[in-house]
């Protein structure tokens, strides 16, 4: 290639660049934004993964807590039902000195303590029922 041919192509390219400088500026800005954004997107992706993992851990912890609470409530309900059965047996016993008014009070107290396992345990101990 000769110097004249090179000069001719160079001049054509220069004229095209002068005429279309906005396209070139937009392309350069897009390239720079892509390069800078790709570096930043890696850190954002890492942060998003960490947030997702934390969310999963919290969700699992909430599920475990809820399951434990449900288990305690079910146990309290079973204790409540067994205590009522024992109380009824005790009342039905002819040798029992438990009176009907006292029975109603005990049933009311048991009903109030139905949803609280600790209160139910202490109430049963006060009534003389150690383990249900």
C-alpha positions in Angstrom: 0.0 0.0 0.0 1.4 3.3 -0.9 1.4 6.5 1.0 -1.2 8.1 -1.3 -3.6 5.2 -0.8 -3.1 5.3 3.0 -3.6 9.0 3.0 -6.8 8.6 1.0 -8.3 6.0 3.4 -7.2 8.0 6.4 -8.9 11.2 5.1 -12.1 9.2 4.4 -12.1 7.8 7.9 -11.5 11.2 9.4 -14.3 12.8 7.4 -16.7 10.0 8.4 -15.7 10.4 12.1 -16.2 14.1 12.0 -19.7 13.6 10.4 -20.7 10.9 12.9 -19.0 12.0 16.1 -22.2 11.5 18.1 -22.4 7.9 17.2 -18.8 7.4 18.2 -19.2 9.2 21.5 -22.3 7.2 22.3 -20.5 3.9 21.4 -17.5 4.9 23.6 -19.7 5.9 26.5 -21.7 2.6 26.2 -18.5 0.6 26.2 -17.1 2.4 29.2 -20.4 2.0 31.1 -20.5 -1.7 30.3 -16.9 -2.3 31.5 -17.5 -0.3 34.7 -20.9 -1.9 35.3 -19.7 -5.4 34.8 -17.3 -5.0 37.7 -20.0 -3.5 39.9 -22.5 -6.2 39.0 -20.3 -9.0 40.4 -20.3 -7.3 43.8 -24.1 -6.8 43.5 -24.6 -10.4 42.6 -22.5 -11.5 45.6 -24.6 -9.2 47.9 -27.8 -10.6 46.4 -26.7 -14.2 47.1 -25.8 -13.3 50.6 -29.2 -11.7 51.2 -30.9 -14.7 49.7 -29.0 -17.1 52.0 -29.8 -14.9 55.0 -33.5 -14.9 54.1 -33.5 -18.7 53.9 -31.8 -19.0 57.3 -34.4 -16.7 58.8 -37.3 -18.5 57.2 -36.0 -21.9 58.5 -35.5 -20.4 62.0 -39.1 -19.1 61.9 -40.4 -22.4 60.8 -38.6 -24.2 63.6 -39.8 -21.7 66.2 -43.4 -22.1 65.0 -43.2 -25.9 65.0 -41.8 -25.8 68.6 -44.6 -23.5 69.7 -47.2 -25.7 68.1 -45.7 -28.8 69.8 -45.9 -27.1 73.2 -49.5 -26.0 72.6 -50.4 -29.6 71.5 -48.8 -31.0 74.6 -50.6 -28.4 76.8 -53.9 -29.4 75.1 -53.2 -33.1 75.8 -52.4 -32.3 79.4 -55.6 -30.3 79.7 -57.7 -33.1 78.3 -56.1 -35.7 80.6 -56.5 -33.4 83.6 -60.2 -33.0 82.9 -60.6 -36.8 82.6 -58.8 -37.3 85.9 -60.8 -34.6 87.5 -64.0 -36.2 86.3 -62.9 -39.5 87.6 -62.0 -38.0 90.9 -65.5 -36.4 91.1 -67.3 -39.5 90.0 -65.6 -41.4 92.8 -68.1 -41.8 95.6 -65.4 -41.7 98.3 -64.1 -38.4 97.0 -64.6 -35.3 99.2 -64.4 -33.0 96.2 -67.5 -30.8 95.9 -69.2 -29.7 92.8 -68.3 -26.0 93.3 -64.6 -26.8 93.6 -64.9 -28.9 90.5 -66.3 -26.0 88.6 -63.5 -23.7 89.8 -60.8 -26.3 88.8 -62.4 -26.7 85.4 -62.4 -22.9 84.9 -58.8 -22.6 86.0 -57.8 -25.4 83.6 -59.7 -23.8 80.8 -57.9 -20.5 81.5 -54.5 -22.2 81.6 -55.1 -24.3 78.5 -52.9 -22.2 76.2 -50.0 -21.7 78.7 -48.0 -24.9 79.3 -46.1 -23.5 82.3 -49.3 -22.2 84.0 -51.0 -25.5 83.3 -48.2 -27.5 84.9 -48.2 -25.3 88.1 -52.0 -25.5 88.3 -51.9 -29.3 88.0 -49.3 -29.6 90.8 -51.4 -27.4 93.0 -54.3 -29.7 92.4 -52.3 -32.7 93.4 -51.8 -34.1 89.9 -48.1 -34.5 89.4 -47.8 -36.0 85.9 -50.4 -36.4 83.2 
